[in-house]
Amino acid sequence: MGNSESISSTLKEIFNVDLSKYWNEAEGINNEIKRTLGNSFRYALSETKRYILYSIIKYYNPDVVIETGVGPGVSSTIILSALEKGTLHSIDIRESLENGKPVGFLVPEQLRSRWKLYIGRSRDILPDLLKRLSKVDIFLHDSEHTSENVTFELNLAWDYLRNDGVLLVDNLDFTEAPYHFAKQKGVKLYELTNEAGGLGIIIKS
């Protein structure tokens, strides 16, 4: 795991807890993902981010998690593996991937009872989904990384995010939108890792 001491230190600064205690659990899940994926889907959530995501979900023990962007289902598998009682709601624009397999094919059958997958644009699905759920504990943006779409998703999710809830932004450095958003809301944006475009986190306070 890249730069693990620095990542552990940043997570401890944010949460005041040593989340690296969960990384041994994450390793087994990550190894299984690597065995299945091989060298395909290089755009999927990178290894360091998998450990970070697993530890945050494990620590929070959330009821409602939403992610935009699924692909083969790496982040979905990580989140669902860490969930103890909650539900993951995932949005992806495609039904099938470039290899012909369905979106989220990686997600093990035994984890799918806690998973709801919606096919379409987040712009079309997210507003009604959030209204129906009324609150979200953790939101992960990993769909279209345009400034317009990042701004739309973060602003909408923020309105439904619980106090102390978490916004995660994958490919943080693809646009300036997350930085502008954090400044507008008067909250701190942390970069957890700069691997593969970066992963950022904002806590609602």
N, C-alpha and C positions, 0 to 999 in steps of 0.2 A: 504494500500500500504506500503510495507516494507521500512523502513528507508527513508521516503519521504523527510525529511529536507536535508539529505546528498545528495540524488539524485538531488533535486532541486538546491542545491548549485553547484554541479558538472556541471549540464547543464548550469547554469548561467555563470560559469567560461568559458565554451566552447563557448557559443553563445552570451554572454553578454545581454541576455534577460531572463526574468522569464517565463519559459515554463510551470510552474505549473498552469498557468491560463487556460490551455487547459484540465486539468485533470477532471474537472466536466463533460465535454463533453465525455471524454473517459470512465467515470464511467458508463454511460448509455449503451454504446456499450459493455463494459465488462460484465455488468449484463445480457445482452441478450445472449452473448456467453456462460456464465455460465449456463444459463437456458437451452440452447440447448445441451451443452456438458455433463452436470452433472459431474460425476467422470471418464468419459471415456477419452482416449487420454491424459494420464498424461505427455506425452512427448511434448505436444503442448506448444506454447509460454506461459510462466507464467504470472500471473496477473500484477506484477510490470513492467515487460517488455512491456506489452500492453500499459500501460500509457505512458511510455517513448517513445515507437515507435510512438504512436498517436501524441504526442506533437511535435516530431521532424518533422514528415510529415506535420503537420498542419503549423508549423512555416516556413518550407522551401517552401511550395506550389510548389512542383517539377513538371516538365513535364514528366520525365522518371524515373520510379523506377523499379529495378529488384530485385527479391528475388529467391534464390535457396532453395528448400525445402518448401513444402506446407502442407502436411498432411491434417488434416480436414479443414484447411483454417483460422486458428485464425489470424495469422499475415496478411494474405491476406485481411481479413475482416477489420482489424484495419487500414491497409494502405488505402484501398479503401474508407473507411468511412471518412478518413482525407483528401483525395485528392479532390481538387476543379476543376482542369482542366487537370491533367496529366493522364498517363496510367501506369498501373502496369503489368509488364511482369513476370510471375512466371514459374519456372521450377521444375518439380518433376519427379522422376524416375518411379513412379507407376501411373497406371490409377485408381486403386481402392484400398481401405484401408482394414484393417483387419476385419472391420465390414461389408464389402461388399459394402459400399457406395463409390461414386466416390471421388477422391482427390478434396479437396476444396468445399465439399458439404455445408459447413457452409456459404459460401459467398451468401448474399441475392441477389435475382434476380435483384433488382433495381440497384445494384452496378456492375453488370457484363458487362455493356457496356464499362467500362473503364479497363477491365481485359482481358489479353491474357495469356492462359495457354499452356505450352509446356510440352509434356511427353517424357522423356528420360534423359540421364546423362548430367549434366552440361558441362562436358568435350566435349560432342558432340554438344550441342545446343548453348552454350554461345558464342563461337568465332564468328559464323555467325550472331547471334542475335546482338551482340555488333557492328559488322561491319555495319549491316543494320541500326541500330539506330544512330550510329556515336558518341553519347554521352549519359552519364547517370548521373543523379543528385544524386540519392541515391541507394546504392547497399547493400542488406542484405544477408549475408551468413548464411544459416541454413540447409545445406544439409549434406553430409557425412563429419564428423569431423575428418578426418585423416589429418596428417600433409601435405601429398602430395596434397590432394584435396583443403584444405584451402589455401595453398600457390598458387596453380594453379588459383583458383577463384579470390583471392585478387590481384595477379599480373595482371591478364587479365583485371579485372574491373578497376584497377588503370589507365591503359593506356587510357581508355575511360571516366574516371570520370572528370567532369568539375572542374575547380578551385573552391575551397570552397565546393566541393561535399563531400558526406558522405559515408564512409564504415562502416557498422554495422556487428559485428560478434557475432552471438549467440553461446552459449556454449563455451565462450571464453577460459575457462580453460581446455578444453579437450585436447589441444595440445599447444606446444610452438610456433607454426607457426605464429600466429598473432603478437607475441612479436618480433620474428625474422624479420618479414616483416616490422614492424614499424621502427625497428632499421636500417634496410637496406635502407629504404626510408628517414630516418632522420626526421620522424614525431612522434608526441606524440600519444600514445594509452591510452585512458581513459577507466577505468572500471566503467560503469554506475551503475551496481548492481552485487552483487555476487550470487544473487538468481538463483537457477536451472542451475548451470554451468557458470553463469556470462553472461553479455552482454557488449561488447566493442565497442568503436567508434573511428574512425580515420577521421580527416578532411584533405582533400587535400589542400596543400598550396604551 
